[in-house]
Amino acid sequence: MKSGLFFVLILTLILNIQSIAQERITDEDEARAIFEQVEDRRNSISTETAIMDMTITDSGGRTRNRTMNMWSSTNGDNSSSLIVFSDPGNVSGTAFLTIRENGNSSQKLYLPSVGRVQTISSGERGDRFMGSDFTFEDLGDQQAEDYEFMWLEEQDSVYRVRANKPESDQYDYVEFFIDRERYTLNEIHYFNSNDEMIKRLEAEEFEQITDELWSPSTMTMYDLRDDRNTEITWSNRETNVIHSRLAISLNVASDEALIL
């Protein structure tokens, strides 16, 4: 009787392993196509403005809060985003500009305390953004052309897509968990060269922006090495509305674009 039960368990395990193997698709183009669906829906709006609240929680449970205003613009393959801190007073006026043009990205940080604009170099993109668990790289656009896709799995409600980013010094590879119906990025897992997950991004409270675009109202980045996290929430969202500051700040790729 026991040997029969053991045989059934082994057979079940084998069938499960075979099932997982069959679900994994190693076609890079197919994996890329899934991610491009996310990208296409995200790019279906031309502008967005919002208020962003950031809460940084350290390993001891202590929190720091930040409030920011965000403007973004998309025109085909080109995009720009501007974040300006409004609270607390010691960071008020700090501005962060990301511009993507013709496949190339640049990032600039304006520090009112020193009155100058700092260009974020490739070596600095892995640094923490304003003490948070998001790095400068994390806050850049996630574009399909930046990744080499490895495989995808079709799970119950999500596609699990593995990819690496050749230009990244932070992560060896990442795994995207993409909703199969809405094509939203529900989670991103970040791994080092030892196959250890070192960070995890979770997106929650999705709201419908357009007929085809759903966007999270809350995103939390967990730093698993330092046992800390940063939560960002969006409110007062407006899409496809041109504001004067948006037009001035995002369509000029210069240092002056950050001095508001």
Secondary structure, DSSP 8 states (H G I E B T S, - for coil): -HHHHHHHHHHHHHHHHHHHHHHEE--HHHHHHHHHHHHHHHTT-SEEEEEEEEEEE-TTS-EEEEEEEEEEEEETTEEEEEEEEEESTTTTT-EEEEEEETTEEEEEEEETTTTEEEE--GGGTTSBSTTSS-BTTTTS---GGG-EEEEEEE-SSEEEEEEE-TT-SS-SEEEEEEETTT--EEEEEEE-TTS-EEEEEEEEEEEE-SSS-EEEEEEEEEETTTTEEEEEEEEEEEES---HHHHHHHS--SGGGG--
